[in-house]
C-alpha cells in the first residue's frame, strides 16, 4: 500500500499532530479526569524492578532519582539531568481516569529498569489492570515538543502505517498539570522483549527475523512532496493526513542550555542541504554569543582555544555543504534505536507484537539513517562504521548462516529486497560526507572541536574522491593548523588506545558511565590506570599534561596530582 504524498518534503523533521475539531479515536484523553480531586487517591505501594526481574521496596526519593548507573566524572551534573520529581497521587489519579472507570485506585507503582531519557513505571490497578507510564527526564529534549512529537509519531504509526505500537490512553504536554510533569500513560506492550528470548533462539530463528513482513510488519512507501496529488484507490485517505504536520527536530542537542531560548532553525527543511546548512548556521550563532576562550589541554596548556578558530571551522564547513549531499532521495520515517529490548515478540509464534521507544524518530533521507539496526551490530562496533560500499555483485544468502555475521546477512538480504533504498542508504563515501553534520551540533560544548576539525581535514584530503575532477576544494588548512592538529591527534590516539582497552576488557565503558553495583571496582581501576598512564610521561611537563587529559576525573582534580 502506498501512502499519498504529504505537503512537505522534509530532509529531517519530527511529526506533530495539528489541533482539530475532531475527537481522538485511538487515544483516550480522559478529559473528565479534571473533575476528580487528587486527594481522593491514596499513595500506592512503591516498588522497583531488579536486574533479575524480581521486585524490591523503594523510597519515594529514589523514585525520582536516576539510580541505574554512576559516573566516574561529572556525576552531579549527570544525575541532575536525570532527576524528575512529580506528584505520585496525582499520577495515580490520572492513570485511573485514563482507564475510563474500570478501576477505582492504583495499588502499586513499579519503577522499571531506567533508560537515559525517561522514567517508566508499571502501574497496577485494584482490578489487576496494568498500564505503563512514562515521564521524560530533563535531558530528554525540549518541553512540550518532545512529548508532542512522540505522541503524534505513535498515532501516525498506528493509524496510517498500522504497525504494532502500544495504545496511548492519556497524555499531558503541560508540566503545570497536577502531576507536575509531562507524561504518557499507555497500555503495557504485549509479548516479551526480544532481548530475553534472543539467546534462547537458534541461529536460524535469529536470522529469520530479518524478513519483517513475514513477522507481522507490513512494508510501506512514504513519499513526501511539496504538492499533493490525487490518490489512487489503494492509497490511504488523504484526509487522515490533515491531522499531522512536520515540526522542528526535538534532538536534545538543539535545545541544550542557552540554545533552548535561542531562535534557531530546527526545521523542517525541504532538502538535506538546507538541513546541513542550518546546523552550521545555528552553531555559528551560538558560538558568537556564548563560546568563551578556554584551555584545551590536548592542544596547549598555556595558549587558550579561541571561539574565532571554531567559527572559522564552521564557516569552512558551510562552504563544503553544497557538495555533501549524494543526491535527491525519497524521505522516510525510521526508528532511531532498534535494539533487542525495543522489539516485543510472541514467544510461541515468534511474531512481532510490538515495537516501542520511538522517541527522536525523524523523517529524513536514507543516507542520514542507520542502514543496519543496532540489534544486529557486533558488540563494540560503532554505528559510524557499520556501512558497506554498494557493489554490483549480488550477495549469496544460500551459504551456511553460521559463516556470516548477523549484520552481513541482514545487509545482503536488504540489498536483494530493496536495491534502490539500500543504495540510497549507502552512497559512495558515506561516512566521509555525513560525519561533519553528525558532529558539529554542540561540538564546543562537548570539548570535541578536534573531531569536527578532523572530519573537515579528511574531506579536504579526499576531495578528489568526492567532487568532479574540475571542481576545486573550497576549503584549505594552513601548515600551522595541520601541525597543531597532528600533535593533538597523536596525543588523542595514545590515550584512546588505553580507554578502548579498558572497554574491551569490560572494565570501564567509554564515557565512564558504569552500573551502580560496579562503581567501586571501576573507581579503583580508574585510579590505578590513571596513575600508570601518568607514569608513562618522560618529563615533568609531560606528566602534568597526562594528568590533565585523563578524561575520567572531575574538572580541576588534576591540580591535586600536580601538587604531589
C-alpha positions as CSV (number, residue, x, y, z in Angstrom):
1,X,0.0,0.0,0.0
2,X,1.4,3.4,-1.0
3,X,0.8,6.5,1.1
4,X,-0.3,9.7,-0.6
5,X,2.3,12.5,-0.8
6,X,2.5,14.9,2.0
7,X,2.6,18.7,1.7
8,X,6.2,18.9,2.9
9,X,9.4,17.2,1.8
10,X,11.4,17.3,5.0
11,X,15.0,16.5,5.0
12,X,14.9,15.8,8.7
13,X,12.0,16.7,10.9
14,X,9.6,15.4,13.6
15,X,5.9,14.5,13.4
16,X,3.3,16.6,15.2
17,X,-0.5,16.5,15.3
18,X,-2.5,19.5,14.3
19,X,-5.2,20.7,16.6
20,X,-8.5,19.8,15.0
21,X,-12.1,19.8,16.0
22,X,-12.3,16.0,15.6
23,X,-12.2,13.8,18.7
24,X,-9.3,11.4,19.1
25,X,-10.5,7.9,18.4
26,X,-7.4,5.9,19.2
27,X,-6.3,7.9,22.2
28,X,-8.5,8.3,25.2
29,X,-7.5,11.6,26.8
30,X,-9.8,11.3,29.8
31,X,-11.0,14.9,29.8
32,X,-13.4,14.2,32.7
33,X,-10.5,13.4,35.0
34,X,-10.2,17.2,35.5
35,X,-13.3,17.0,37.8
36,X,-11.7,14.5,40.2
37,X,-9.7,15.6,43.1
38,X,-6.1,14.4,43.6
39,X,-6.6,14.0,47.3
40,X,-9.1,11.1,46.7
41,X,-6.2,8.8,45.6
42,X,-4.1,7.1,48.3
43,X,-0.4,6.6,47.8
44,X,0.2,3.2,46.0
45,X,2.9,0.8,47.1
46,X,6.3,1.9,45.7
47,X,8.5,-0.9,44.2
48,X,11.4,-1.1,41.8
49,X,12.3,-3.7,39.2
50,X,15.6,-5.6,40.0
51,X,18.0,-6.8,37.3
52,X,16.9,-10.4,37.8
53,X,13.3,-9.5,37.2
54,X,12.3,-9.5,40.9
55,X,10.9,-6.6,42.8
56,X,12.0,-4.7,45.9
57,X,10.8,-1.8,48.0
58,X,11.9,1.7,47.0
59,X,11.8,5.1,48.8
60,X,9.9,8.0,47.3
61,X,13.1,9.9,46.7
62,X,14.7,7.0,44.8
63,X,11.6,7.1,42.6
64,X,12.6,10.5,41.3
65,X,16.4,9.9,41.1
66,X,18.4,8.0,38.4
67,X,19.9,5.0,40.2
68,X,20.9,2.6,37.5
69,X,24.4,4.0,36.7
70,X,27.1,6.1,38.2
71,X,29.7,8.3,36.6
72,X,33.5,8.5,37.1
73,X,33.4,12.2,36.2
74,X,30.8,15.0,36.3
75,X,28.4,12.8,38.3
76,X,26.4,15.6,40.0
77,X,25.6,17.1,36.5
78,X,24.7,13.8,35.0
79,X,22.4,12.9,37.9
80,X,20.7,16.3,37.8
81,X,19.7,16.0,34.2
82,X,18.0,12.7,35.0
83,X,16.2,13.8,38.2
84,X,12.4,14.3,37.9
85,X,10.1,14.9,40.8
86,X,6.4,14.6,40.4
87,X,3.1,14.2,42.4
88,X,2.6,10.4,42.9
89,X,-1.1,10.6,44.0
90,X,-1.9,12.9,41.0
91,X,-0.2,10.4,38.6
92,X,-2.2,7.5,40.1
93,X,-5.4,9.6,39.7
94,X,-4.6,10.3,36.1
95,X,-3.9,6.6,35.4
96,X,-7.2,5.6,37.0
97,X,-9.2,8.1,35.0
98,X,-7.4,7.1,31.8
99,X,-8.9,3.7,32.1
100,X,-12.4,5.2,31.9
101,X,-13.9,4.0,35.2
102,X,-12.9,0.3,35.1
103,X,-10.6,0.8,38.1
104,X,-11.0,2.7,41.3
105,X,-7.4,3.0,42.6
106,X,-3.8,2.4,41.8
107,X,-2.3,-0.1,44.3
108,X,1.3,-0.4,43.1
109,X,3.8,1.8,41.3
110,X,6.7,-0.3,39.9
111,X,9.8,1.7,38.7
112,X,11.0,-0.2,35.6
113,X,14.6,-0.5,34.5
114,X,15.8,3.0,33.8
115,X,16.6,4.5,30.4
116,X,18.7,7.5,29.9
117,X,15.9,9.9,29.0
118,X,12.7,8.7,30.5
119,X,11.4,7.2,33.7
120,X,9.0,4.3,33.2
121,X,6.5,3.0,35.8
122,X,4.3,-0.1,35.6
123,X,1.1,0.9,37.5
124,X,-1.2,-1.8,38.8
125,X,-4.9,-1.0,39.5
126,X,-7.1,-2.5,42.1
127,X,-8.8,-4.7,39.4
128,X,-5.5,-6.1,38.2
129,X,-5.2,-4.0,35.1
130,X,-1.7,-2.7,34.3
131,X,-0.7,0.5,32.4
132,X,2.8,1.8,31.6
133,X,3.5,5.5,32.4
134,X,6.5,7.4,31.0
135,X,7.8,10.7,32.3
136,X,10.6,12.5,30.5
137,X,13.8,13.4,32.3
138,X,15.2,17.0,31.9
139,X,17.7,15.7,29.3
140,X,15.1,14.1,27.1
141,X,14.6,17.2,24.9
142,X,12.5,20.4,24.8
143,X,9.4,20.7,26.9
144,X,6.1,20.2,25.1
145,X,7.8,19.3,21.7
146,X,9.4,16.1,22.9
147,X,6.2,14.6,24.2
148,X,4.0,16.1,21.5
149,X,6.2,14.6,18.8
150,X,6.3,11.2,20.5
151,X,2.5,11.1,20.7
152,X,2.0,12.2,17.1
153,X,4.5,9.8,15.8
154,X,2.9,6.9,17.6
155,X,-0.5,7.9,16.4
156,X,0.8,8.1,12.8
157,X,2.5,4.7,13.1
158,X,-0.7,3.1,14.4
159,X,-3.3,4.8,12.3
160,X,-1.6,5.3,9.0
161,X,1.1,2.5,8.9
162,X,-0.9,0.0,11.0
163,X,2.3,-1.0,12.9
164,X,2.1,-2.6,16.3
165,X,2.7,0.0,19.0
166,X,1.2,0.3,22.5
167,X,-2.1,2.1,22.7
168,X,-1.9,5.5,24.5
169,X,-4.7,6.1,27.0
170,X,-3.8,9.6,28.1
171,X,-1.0,12.2,27.9
172,X,-0.2,15.7,29.1
173,X,2.1,18.2,27.3
174,X,2.0,20.7,30.1
175,X,4.1,20.2,33.2
176,X,1.9,22.6,35.2
177,X,-0.7,19.9,35.4
178,X,-1.4,18.3,38.9
179,X,1.3,15.6,38.2
180,X,3.9,18.3,37.9
181,X,5.4,16.8,34.8
182,X,4.6,15.8,31.2
183,X,3.6,12.2,30.9
184,X,2.2,9.5,28.7
185,X,0.0,6.7,30.0
186,X,-0.2,3.7,27.7
187,X,-1.0,0.0,27.6
188,X,1.6,-2.5,28.6
189,X,3.3,-3.9,25.5
190,X,2.1,-7.4,24.6
191,X,4.6,-10.2,24.2
192,X,8.1,-10.4,25.6
193,X,11.2,-8.3,24.9
194,X,13.3,-9.9,22.2
195,X,16.3,-9.3,24.5
196,X,15.1,-12.0,26.8
197,X,14.3,-14.5,24.1
198,X,17.2,-13.9,21.7
199,X,19.8,-16.0,23.5
200,X,17.4,-19.0,23.5
201,X,16.7,-18.9,19.8
202,X,18.6,-21.0,17.3
203,X,20.8,-19.1,14.8
204,X,18.3,-19.9,12.0
205,X,15.5,-18.4,14.0
206,X,17.5,-15.3,14.7
207,X,18.3,-14.8,11.1
208,X,14.7,-15.4,10.1
209,X,13.8,-12.2,11.9
210,X,15.4,-10.2,9.0
211,X,12.2,-10.6,6.9
212,X,9.9,-8.3,9.0
213,X,7.0,-8.7,6.6
214,X,6.7,-12.4,7.4
215,X,7.0,-11.5,11.1
216,X,3.9,-9.3,11.1
217,X,5.3,-5.9,9.9
218,X,3.8,-4.7,6.6
219,X,6.1,-2.6,4.3
220,X,5.1,0.9,3.3
221,X,6.3,3.6,1.0
222,X,6.1,7.1,2.5
223,X,6.8,9.7,0.0
224,X,6.9,13.4,0.8
225,X,6.5,16.1,-1.9
226,X,5.6,19.8,-2.0
227,X,2.4,19.3,-4.0
228,X,-0.4,16.9,-3.1
229,X,-1.6,14.5,-5.9
230,X,-4.8,12.7,-6.4
231,X,-4.6,9.4,-4.6
232,X,-5.4,6.1,-6.3
233,X,-7.8,3.5,-5.0
234,X,-5.1,1.7,-3.0
235,X,-3.8,4.7,-1.2
236,X,-4.7,5.9,2.3
237,X,-7.5,8.6,2.5
238,X,-5.5,11.9,2.3
239,X,-7.9,13.5,4.8
240,X,-6.2,11.4,7.5
241,X,-3.0,13.5,6.9
242,X,-4.7,16.7,7.8
243,X,-4.1,15.9,11.5
244,X,-0.3,15.8,11.0
245,X,2.4,18.3,10.4
246,X,6.1,18.2,10.2
247,X,7.7,20.2,13.0
248,X,11.1,21.0,14.5
249,X,13.6,18.4,15.4
250,X,13.5,17.5,19.1
251,X,17.1,16.3,19.4
252,X,18.3,17.4,22.8
253,X,21.5,18.9,21.4
254,X,19.5,21.5,19.6
255,X,17.8,22.7,22.8
256,X,20.5,22.3,25.4
257,X,21.4,25.2,27.8
258,X,21.4,28.6,26.0
259,X,20.1,27.0,22.8
260,X,16.7,26.4,24.5
261,X,15.8,30.1,24.3
262,X,17.6,30.9,21.0
263,X,15.8,31.5,17.7
264,X,17.5,28.6,15.9
265,X,16.5,26.9,12.6
266,X,15.3,23.5,13.8
267,X,13.3,22.6,10.7
268,X,11.5,21.3,8.9
269,X,13.7,21.6,5.8
270,X,12.9,21.0,2.1
271,X,16.1,19.2,1.3
272,X,19.2,17.7,3.0
273,X,21.5,20.6,2.1
274,X,19.1,23.0,3.9
275,X,19.3,20.8,7.0
276,X,23.1,20.6,6.8
277,X,23.5,24.4,6.3
278,X,21.1,25.1,9.2
279,X,23.1,23.0,11.6
280,X,26.2,25.0,10.8
281,X,24.5,28.4,10.9
282,X,22.9,27.5,14.3
283,X,26.2,26.6,15.7
284,X,27.8,29.8,14.5
285,X,25.0,31.8,16.1
286,X,25.5,30.1,19.4
287,X,29.4,30.3,19.3
288,X,29.3,34.1,18.6
289,X,27.1,34.7,21.6
290,X,28.3,32.1,24.2
291,X,31.6,30.4,23.4
292,X,34.5,31.8,25.6
293,X,38.3,31.3,25.3
294,X,39.4,28.2,27.2
295,X,42.3,25.9,27.7
296,X,42.3,22.8,25.6
297,X,44.8,20.5,27.3
298,X,45.2,18.3,24.2
299,X,46.3,21.4,22.2
300,X,48.1,23.6,24.7
301,X,48.2,24.0,28.5
302,X,49.3,27.6,28.0
303,X,47.5,29.1,25.0
304,X,43.7,29.2,25.1
305,X,41.5,27.7,22.4
306,X,39.6,30.6,20.8
307,X,36.0,30.8,19.7
308,X,37.1,32.5,16.5
309,X,39.1,29.4,15.5
310,X,36.0,27.3,16.0
311,X,33.8,29.7,14.0
312,X,36.4,29.6,11.2
313,X,35.9,25.8,11.0
314,X,32.1,26.2,10.9
315,X,32.4,28.7,8.1
316,X,34.6,26.3,6.1
317,X,32.0,23.6,6.8
318,X,29.3,25.8,5.2
319,X,31.5,26.2,2.1
320,X,31.5,22.4,1.8
321,X,27.8,21.9,2.4
322,X,26.8,22.2,-1.3
323,X,29.0,19.3,-2.1
324,X,27.9,16.9,0.7
325,X,24.6,15.6,-0.4
326,X,24.8,12.4,-2.6
327,X,21.6,13.2,-4.4
328,X,17.9,13.6,-4.1
329,X,16.2,10.6,-2.4
330,X,12.8,9.8,-1.1
331,X,12.4,10.6,2.6
332,X,11.2,8.0,5.1
333,X,10.4,7.6,8.8
334,X,12.9,5.4,10.6
335,X,13.2,4.0,14.1
336,X,16.3,5.6,15.7
337,X,17.2,2.9,18.2
338,X,16.1,-0.5,17.2
339,X,17.8,-2.7,19.8
340,X,16.6,-6.1,21.1
341,X,14.7,-4.7,24.1
342,X,12.6,-2.3,21.9
343,X,11.1,-5.2,20.0
344,X,8.4,-7.4,21.6
345,X,7.5,-10.8,20.1
346,X,5.1,-13.7,20.9
347,X,7.3,-16.4,22.4
348,X,5.2,-19.2,20.8
349,X,4.7,-17.8,17.2
350,X,7.8,-15.6,17.2
351,X,5.7,-12.9,15.5
352,X,6.5,-9.3,16.4
353,X,3.8,-8.0,18.7
354,X,5.1,-4.5,19.5
355,X,7.8,-2.0,18.7
356,X,8.5,0.6,21.4
357,X,10.6,3.7,22.1
358,X,10.0,5.9,19.0
359,X,11.4,9.0,20.8
360,X,13.5,11.1,18.4
361,X,12.2,9.3,15.3
362,X,12.5,11.7,12.4
363,X,11.7,11.8,8.7
364,X,14.8,12.1,6.6
365,X,16.8,10.9,3.6
366,X,18.0,7.3,3.8
367,X,21.7,8.3,3.9
368,X,21.1,10.1,7.2
369,X,19.7,6.9,8.8
370,X,21.3,3.7,10.1
371,X,21.5,1.1,7.4
372,X,21.7,-1.7,10.0
373,X,19.5,-2.0,13.2
374,X,21.6,-1.7,16.3
375,X,20.4,-5.1,17.5
376,X,22.3,-6.8,14.6
377,X,25.6,-5.0,15.0
378,X,28.5,-6.9,16.6
379,X,29.3,-5.9,20.2
380,X,31.6,-2.8,20.4
381,X,31.1,-2.0,16.7
382,X,30.5,1.7,16.0
383,X,27.3,2.8,14.2
384,X,29.5,5.2,12.2
385,X,31.4,2.2,10.7
386,X,28.6,-0.1,10.1
387,X,28.0,0.6,6.4
388,X,29.3,-1.2,3.4
389,X,30.1,0.1,0.0
390,X,27.4,-0.8,-2.5
391,X,28.8,-3.2,-5.1
392,X,27.4,-4.7,-8.2
393,X,27.8,-8.3,-7.1
394,X,24.7,-10.0,-5.6
395,X,25.2,-11.5,-2.1
396,X,24.9,-15.2,-1.8
397,X,22.4,-15.8,1.0
398,X,22.2,-19.5,0.5
399,X,25.5,-20.2,2.2
400,X,25.7,-21.5,5.7
401,X,24.2,-18.9,8.0
402,X,26.8,-19.7,10.7
403,X,29.5,-18.4,8.4
404,X,28.1,-14.9,8.3
405,X,27.5,-12.2,10.9
406,X,24.0,-11.0,11.6
407,X,24.8,-7.7,10.0
408,X,26.2,-9.3,6.9
409,X,23.1,-11.4,6.4
410,X,20.8,-8.5,7.1
411,X,22.6,-6.2,4.7
412,X,22.7,-8.8,2.0
413,X,19.0,-9.6,2.4
414,X,18.1,-5.9,2.3
415,X,20.2,-5.3,-0.8
416,X,18.3,-8.0,-2.6
417,X,14.8,-6.9,-1.5
418,X,15.2,-3.1,-1.7
419,X,18.1,-2.3,-4.0
420,X,17.1,1.3,-4.5
421,X,16.8,2.1,-0.8
422,X,19.9,0.2,0.0
423,X,21.9,2.2,-2.5
424,X,20.4,5.4,-1.1
425,X,21.4,4.4,2.5
426,X,24.9,3.6,1.5
427,X,26.2,6.1,-1.1
428,X,29.8,6.3,-2.0
429,X,32.0,7.9,0.7
430,X,29.0,7.9,3.1
431,X,30.9,8.4,6.3
432,X,33.1,11.0,4.8
433,X,30.3,13.3,3.7
434,X,27.9,12.8,6.7
435,X,30.4,12.8,9.6
436,X,30.7,16.6,9.8
437,X,27.0,17.3,10.3
438,X,26.7,14.5,12.8
439,X,29.4,16.0,14.9
440,X,29.0,19.8,14.7
441,X,26.0,20.5,16.9
442,X,27.3,21.2,20.4
443,X,30.9,20.4,19.5
444,X,32.4,23.3,21.5
445,X,30.2,22.4,24.5
446,X,31.4,18.8,24.4
447,X,35.0,19.9,24.2
448,X,35.4,18.0,20.9
449,X,36.4,20.5,18.3
450,X,39.2,18.1,17.3
451,X,36.7,15.5,15.9
452,X,34.9,18.1,13.9
453,X,38.2,19.6,12.5
454,X,39.4,16.1,11.7
455,X,36.3,15.4,9.7
456,X,36.9,18.6,7.6
457,X,40.5,17.8,7.1
458,X,39.6,14.3,6.0
459,X,37.2,15.7,3.4
460,X,39.8,18.2,2.1
461,X,42.4,15.4,1.8
462,X,39.9,13.1,-0.1
463,X,38.3,15.8,-2.2
464,X,39.3,14.0,-5.4
465,X,37.1,11.1,-4.4
466,X,34.0,13.3,-3.7
467,X,33.7,16.0,-6.3
468,X,34.2,16.1,-10.1
469,X,37.8,16.5,-11.3
470,X,37.3,20.1,-12.4
471,X,35.9,21.2,-9.0
472,X,38.4,22.7,-6.7
473,X,38.1,22.0,-2.9
474,X,36.6,25.2,-1.4
475,X,38.5,25.0,1.9
476,X,42.2,24.8,2.9
477,X,44.2,24.4,6.1
478,X,47.5,26.1,6.7
479,X,50.6,24.1,7.5
480,X,50.5,25.5,11.1
481,X,46.9,24.3,11.5
482,X,47.8,20.9,10.3
483,X,50.8,20.7,12.5
484,X,48.8,21.6,15.6
485,X,46.1,19.1,14.6
486,X,48.7,16.3,14.1
487,X,50.2,16.9,17.5
488,X,46.7,16.8,19.0
489,X,45.9,13.6,17.0
490,X,49.0,11.8,18.4
491,X,48.0,12.6,22.0
492,X,44.3,11.6,21.5
493,X,45.2,8.4,19.7
494,X,47.6,7.4,22.5
495,X,45.0,8.0,25.2
496,X,42.3,6.4,23.1
497,X,44.2,3.1,23.0
498,X,44.2,3.0,26.8
499,X,40.5,3.9,27.0
500,X,39.4,1.4,24.4
501,X,41.4,-1.4,26.1
502,X,39.6,-0.6,29.3
503,X,36.3,-1.0,27.5
504,X,37.3,-4.1,25.5
505,X,38.3,-5.8,28.8
506,X,34.8,-5.0,30.2
507,X,36.4,-2.8,32.9
508,X,35.2,0.8,32.1
509,X,32.9,1.7,29.2
510,X,33.8,4.7,27.1
511,X,32.4,7.8,28.7
512,X,32.9,6.5,32.3
513,X,29.3,5.5,32.9
514,X,29.2,2.2,34.9
515,X,26.5,0.2,36.6
516,X,25.9,1.2,40.2
517,X,27.0,-2.2,41.5
518,X,30.3,-1.9,39.6
519,X,31.1,1.6,40.6
520,X,33.6,1.0,43.5
521,X,35.5,-1.5,41.4
522,X,35.6,0.8,38.4
523,X,36.7,3.7,40.5
524,X,39.6,1.6,41.8
525,X,40.6,0.5,38.3
526,X,40.3,4.1,37.0
527,X,42.6,5.5,39.7
528,X,45.1,2.7,39.2
529,X,45.2,3.0,35.4
530,X,45.4,6.8,35.5
531,X,48.5,6.6,37.7
532,X,50.1,4.1,35.3
533,X,49.2,6.4,32.4
534,X,50.8,9.5,34.1
535,X,53.9,7.4,35.0
536,X,54.4,6.9,31.2
537,X,55.4,10.5,30.9
538,X,59.0,11.3,30.0
539,X,59.2,14.7,31.7
540,X,57.6,16.7,34.4
541,X,55.8,18.9,31.9
542,X,54.5,15.8,30.1
543,X,53.5,14.3,33.4
544,X,51.4,17.4,34.1
545,X,49.9,17.1,30.7
546,X,49.0,13.4,31.0
547,X,47.4,14.1,34.4
548,X,45.2,16.9,32.9
549,X,43.9,15.0,29.9
550,X,42.8,11.9,31.7
551,X,39.0,12.0,31.0
552,X,37.5,10.1,33.9
553,X,38.0,12.8,36.6
554,X,36.2,16.0,37.6
555,X,37.4,19.2,36.2
556,X,40.3,20.6,38.2
557,X,41.0,17.3,40.0
558,X,44.4,17.1,38.2
559,X,45.6,20.0,40.3
560,X,45.8,17.7,43.3
561,X,48.1,15.3,41.3
562,X,50.4,18.2,40.3
563,X,50.8,19.0,43.9
564,X,52.1,15.6,44.8
